[in-house]
Amino acid sequence: MMNNDQAEISIRISDLCAAFLKKIKPIFLLVLVFTLLGGFFGVYRATHAGSKVSEDDLRAAETALIDAKNSVSEAEGALQKLIEIDIPSAEANVERARLLVQRRQEYLDNSPYYALNPFHRGVSRVTLYVETDTPINPEAPWLSADPRKIIALAYTKLYPFDSELLENVQRIMNIDADPAYISELVQVTNPSDQFVEICVYYDDAEIAKQVTDYLLETLQDRLSKTVGDFSPNVIAYYVGYEVDWSMSDSHAREEDRLFSAQTSLFNAEQALQTLKSNTKASAEQLIEDNKVAAAEAEEELSKLQERFESAEATPKNIIKKAVLFAVVFFVVGFFGACFLVCLSKVLSGRLQNINDALARYSFPVIGILPGKKKRAFEKTIRKLEGEPDFDFETAGKATAQSLFSMVGDRKIALVSSAGSDCIQALLPFVGERIPVCGDLLKDANAVKAAKDYDGFVLVEMRGKSRFDMIDAEARRIKSLGKQTEGIILL
């Protein structure tokens, strides 16, 4: 009877391997046919497919590669210019702007003139009128000007360029500053012919007067030694404090110059920072992007060249295509054949080996008789299916003896869903001790004779007997009130 717990088909890996080995010749033939078809198809593709890549495509790809490489070179050149020219130039601009700020700041920090309060400025101002008895020299045209005018002009030229005068003025003012700053506190001008004006600015008007007196005496003494006798007449002398809007404007201009210099320094530093960070990073990223684009263009050109060359119907390409498609079809054919064998194993509905019988039925397997015809991998197949490695005669005798021992004195007959012809192979071993009842499914006489027996032994052929027929046969035996004693596999 059927084992209901194992009604579903159970497939073992070893059974599949055994099925593959049993069908090795059909599999080989199928794979060989597919391989030959693949080779012929490869030859056809190599000789008839034609090239899908034209020379124009190759030229366009080469142009794209050249453009991409040129872009890399241009980006590298731009980065090199940035590093070697633009950034050093920006650094120089920053240094110049920083130096200008430093100088502007130093002036504001150290200039006594800038330190003066323009709304309470001490001043000492004197106006001179120059007189002289020196006649005009008619024999020297270059000295034909009025000597008084020349003397007045000499006053203005002597003071700023005489270091001794500047040092003495600095000493009188008691200022620790550069002499260049001292010159700003004293103005010697020539407002008109024969007139000279000396102005001294200082916080203390009395000190400014002392400087003025010193300059009056010293300048007159030095000029009298060089240009001759003359008489400087003081026509105005003022000492006191004033509000000087021009000085206030001058201070504001100096502050504006400092602010402008600081702004220029800030802008120069920002420009340098932009070049070093954003611009440089952008240039480097552009180089990397262009290199990637160049690599992609080169790869694309290489693929097009390979496709163009492989499409030509040369003997080498024909053989290459034939081998390629032969391998592909070989793989497809092999796996296709394996799939068909597996599908046949699952869907055939036939009893294949002892494992199928043990898994599906509860009655015992009395014996297994191997086929008389030799096949490839016979021992391996038997090992995978769990069958003993006996020859047909030995297995037949052992099966008959097992059958005799199991039957004893009971009346047992042999039946088969494959028909009485299937049982004939077993008769030489059992003789007349175990009679043949026939096919209980198709033979009415066999069903009629079944009443004379206590039980039945099924004789089925592996690879031919169907499960549904065997199941029906077992049910028929049960319906007749008899026992299925076991099964013998041929």
KAFEN-V603429 format. One record per backbone hydrogen bond with DSSP energy under -0.5 kcal/mol. NH is the residue of the N-H (numbers start at 1). CO is the residue of the C=O. If there is no record, write none. Layout:
nh->NH co->CO
nh->NH co->CO
This chain:
nh->3 co->360
nh->4 co->2
nh->6 co->3
nh->7 co->4
nh->16 co->12
nh->17 co->13
nh->18 co->14
nh->19 co->15
nh->20 co->16
nh->21 co->17
nh->22 co->18
nh->23 co->19
nh->24 co->21
nh->27 co->23
nh->28 co->24
nh->29 co->25
nh->30 co->26
nh->31 co->27
nh->32 co->28
nh->33 co->29
nh->34 co->30
nh->35 co->31
nh->36 co->32
nh->37 co->33
nh->38 co->34
nh->39 co->35
nh->40 co->36
nh->41 co->37
nh->42 co->38
nh->43 co->39
nh->44 co->40
nh->45 co->41
nh->46 co->42
nh->47 co->43
nh->48 co->44
nh->49 co->45
nh->54 co->52
nh->58 co->54
nh->59 co->55
nh->60 co->56
nh->61 co->57
nh->62 co->58
nh->63 co->59
nh->64 co->60
nh->65 co->61
nh->66 co->62
nh->67 co->63
nh->68 co->64
nh->69 co->65
nh->70 co->66
nh->71 co->67
nh->72 co->68
nh->73 co->69
nh->74 co->70
nh->75 co->71
nh->76 co->72
nh->77 co->73
nh->78 co->74
nh->79 co->75
nh->80 co->76
nh->81 co->77
nh->82 co->78
nh->83 co->79
nh->84 co->80
nh->85 co->81
nh->86 co->81
nh->87 co->82
nh->89 co->85
nh->90 co->86
nh->91 co->87
nh->92 co->88
nh->93 co->89
nh->94 co->90
nh->95 co->91
nh->96 co->92
nh->97 co->93
nh->98 co->94
nh->99 co->95
nh->100 co->96
nh->101 co->97
nh->102 co->98
nh->103 co->99
nh->104 co->100
nh->105 co->101
nh->106 co->102
nh->107 co->103
nh->108 co->104
nh->109 co->105
nh->110 co->106
nh->111 co->107
nh->112 co->110
nh->115 co->111
nh->116 co->112
nh->116 co->113
nh->118 co->116
nh->120 co->117
nh->121 co->242
nh->122 co->120
nh->122 co->202
nh->123 co->240
nh->124 co->200
nh->125 co->238
nh->126 co->198
nh->127 co->236
nh->128 co->196
nh->129 co->233
nh->130 co->194
nh->131 co->231
nh->137 co->143
nh->138 co->136
nh->140 co->137
nh->141 co->139
nh->143 co->140
nh->144 co->141
nh->149 co->146
nh->150 co->146
nh->151 co->147
nh->152 co->148
nh->153 co->149
nh->154 co->150
nh->155 co->151
nh->156 co->152
nh->157 co->153
nh->158 co->154
nh->159 co->155
nh->160 co->156
nh->162 co->159
nh->163 co->161
nh->166 co->162
nh->167 co->163
nh->168 co->164
nh->169 co->165
nh->170 co->166
nh->171 co->167
nh->172 co->168
nh->173 co->169
nh->174 co->170
nh->175 co->170
nh->177 co->175
nh->181 co->178
nh->182 co->178
nh->183 co->179
nh->184 co->181
nh->185 co->182
nh->186 co->183
nh->187 co->199
nh->189 co->187
nh->189 co->197
nh->195 co->192
nh->196 co->128
nh->197 co->189
nh->198 co->126
nh->199 co->187
nh->199 co->197
nh->200 co->124
nh->201 co->185
nh->202 co->122
nh->205 co->203
nh->208 co->204
nh->209 co->205
nh->210 co->206
nh->211 co->207
nh->212 co->208
nh->213 co->209
nh->214 co->210
nh->215 co->211
nh->216 co->212
nh->217 co->213
nh->218 co->214
nh->219 co->215
nh->220 co->216
nh->221 co->217
nh->222 co->218
nh->223 co->219
nh->224 co->220
nh->225 co->221
nh->226 co->222
nh->226 co->223
nh->227 co->223
nh->228 co->223
nh->228 co->224
nh->231 co->131
nh->232 co->230
nh->233 co->129
nh->233 co->231
nh->234 co->232
nh->235 co->127
nh->235 co->233
nh->236 co->127
nh->238 co->125
nh->240 co->123
nh->242 co->121
nh->244 co->118
nh->244 co->242
nh->245 co->243
nh->248 co->244
nh->249 co->245
nh->250 co->246
nh->251 co->247
nh->252 co->248
nh->253 co->249
nh->254 co->250
nh->255 co->251
nh->256 co->252
nh->257 co->253
nh->258 co->254
nh->259 co->255
nh->260 co->256
nh->261 co->257
nh->262 co->258
nh->263 co->259
nh->264 co->260
nh->265 co->261
nh->266 co->262
nh->267 co->263
nh->268 co->264
nh->269 co->265
nh->270 co->266
nh->271 co->267
nh->272 co->268
nh->273 co->269
nh->274 co->270
nh->275 co->271
nh->276 co->272
nh->277 co->273
nh->279 co->274
nh->280 co->275
nh->281 co->277
nh->282 co->278
nh->283 co->279
nh->284 co->280
nh->285 co->281
nh->286 co->282
nh->287 co->283
nh->288 co->284
nh->289 co->285
nh->290 co->286
nh->291 co->287
nh->292 co->288
nh->293 co->289
nh->294 co->290
nh->295 co->291
nh->296 co->292
nh->297 co->293
nh->298 co->294
nh->299 co->295
nh->300 co->296
nh->301 co->297
nh->302 co->298
nh->303 co->299
nh->304 co->300
nh->305 co->301
nh->306 co->302
nh->307 co->303
nh->308 co->304
nh->309 co->305
nh->310 co->306
nh->311 co->307
nh->312 co->308
nh->312 co->309
nh->314 co->312
nh->318 co->314
nh->319 co->315
nh->320 co->316
nh->321 co->317
nh->322 co->318
nh->323 co->319
nh->324 co->320
nh->325 co->321
nh->326 co->322
nh->327 co->323
nh->328 co->324
nh->329 co->325
nh->330 co->326
nh->331 co->327
nh->332 co->328
nh->333 co->329
nh->334 co->330
nh->335 co->331
nh->336 co->332
nh->337 co->333
nh->338 co->334
nh->339 co->335
nh->340 co->336
nh->341 co->337
nh->342 co->338
nh->343 co->339
nh->344 co->340
nh->345 co->341
nh->346 co->342
nh->347 co->343
nh->348 co->344
nh->351 co->465
nh->352 co->350
nh->356 co->353
nh->357 co->353
nh->358 co->354
nh->359 co->355
nh->360 co->356
nh->361 co->357
nh->362 co->1
nh->363 co->1
nh->364 co->485
nh->366 co->364
nh->366 co->487
nh->367 co->487
nh->369 co->489
nh->370 co->368
nh->378 co->375
nh->381 co->377
nh->382 co->378
nh->383 co->379
nh->384 co->380
nh->385 co->381
nh->386 co->382
nh->386 co->383
nh->387 co->382
nh->390 co->388
nh->395 co->391
nh->396 co->392
nh->397 co->393
nh->398 co->394
nh->399 co->395
nh->400 co->396
nh->401 co->397
nh->402 co->398
nh->403 co->399
nh->404 co->400
nh->405 co->401
nh->406 co->402
nh->407 co->403
nh->408 co->404
nh->410 co->407
nh->412 co->410
nh->413 co->455
nh->414 co->435
nh->415 co->457
nh->416 co->438
nh->419 co->416
nh->422 co->419
nh->423 co->420
nh->424 co->420
nh->424 co->421
nh->425 co->422
nh->426 co->423
nh->427 co->423
nh->428 co->424
nh->429 co->426
nh->430 co->426
nh->431 co->427
nh->433 co->430
nh->435 co->412
nh->435 co->433
nh->437 co->414
nh->437 co->435
nh->438 co->414
nh->440 co->438
nh->443 co->439
nh->444 co->442
nh->447 co->443
nh->448 co->444
nh->449 co->445
nh->450 co->446
nh->450 co->447
nh->451 co->448
nh->452 co->449
nh->453 co->450
nh->454 co->411
nh->455 co->411
nh->456 co->483
nh->457 co->413
nh->458 co->486
nh->459 co->415
nh->460 co->458
nh->460 co->488
nh->462 co->460
nh->463 co->351
nh->464 co->461
nh->465 co->461
nh->467 co->349
nh->470 co->466
nh->471 co->467
nh->472 co->468
nh->473 co->469
nh->474 co->470
nh->475 co->471
nh->476 co->472
nh->477 co->473
nh->478 co->474
nh->479 co->475
nh->480 co->476
nh->481 co->478
nh->482 co->477
nh->483 co->454
nh->485 co->456
nh->485 co->483
nh->486 co->456
nh->487 co->364
nh->488 co->458
nh->489 co->367
nh->490 co->460
